[in-house]
Amino acid sequence: MTMHTGKNRRDYNDIESIFSYRKDIIFSEHAAKLAIFQDSIELLFYLTTVLNAGFRDEVKRTSKRPDDPKSIIPVLFERNNHNLIAAYKLACIGLNNSTYLNLRTVFEGITQMYLLQLTDREAYIFYKQQLGTLTETEEKELKNKHHWLRPARIRQLLYTGEKKKQVDGFYILISNAAHPGIKRAIGDFDYREEVTVDVLSILLALSAASLVSIKNIYSSMINEEETEEIDNMLDRVTQELNGQVMDISPNHPGLEKD
């Protein structure tokens, strides 16, 4: 490799030290939010253990493995947990645009879980799409009737009225932050207090939304103590965010109800 005369290349540790410095600031100034998020992650991963135990018991009882659209909801849930941790790690060193990319995936994952739980034909088509088993006819249906089940289409199926406007606005906020223009992207190069607050707040809000999704979808599989833990965590998040928590539970009247 040719080196330019008089140019010094920074050691990797020097680069890493910049992010370590940011991390120290963020942990010092936002300890409460970070502590609540860590507790919510512990609870989310505990709930995966609870659900997996319930699924195993069901397989033993019925001698049949689940093979319907709802069977991939747990996969989306666990994927969301991993994306939440990834977002947390990035947020802690001030890489905000990258954090928002993970948060957008979490938001989309939650709505996909509700789609699988509360719709019929759309859930079936989405399920087969995820498994790569669509027939040619079904793929045409996915494209022409269901608009590829893009995020906007899923929100159209799940929400209506004022709530849809709020949920759409929340998603647009995350998406725009994940793909900023040049001027906004430059802001990611330096630590900015107000952006970090926004990122950590949305991180908390989506961890809460993920907990709510499990409470809504798997109410029959979690016991009273676990439900109480979820409620307590939601109260902590709501208090930390001064009540500004986005409820993304579906409200469309045409949805199936179990």
PyMOL commands that set and color helices and strands:
alter all, ss='L'
color gray80, all
select helices_A, chain A and resi 12-29+31-62+69-91+96-118+121-131+136-144+147-149+151-158+161-178+182-189+193-217+224-240
alter helices_A, ss='H'
color red, helices_A
deselect
rebuild
show_as cartoon
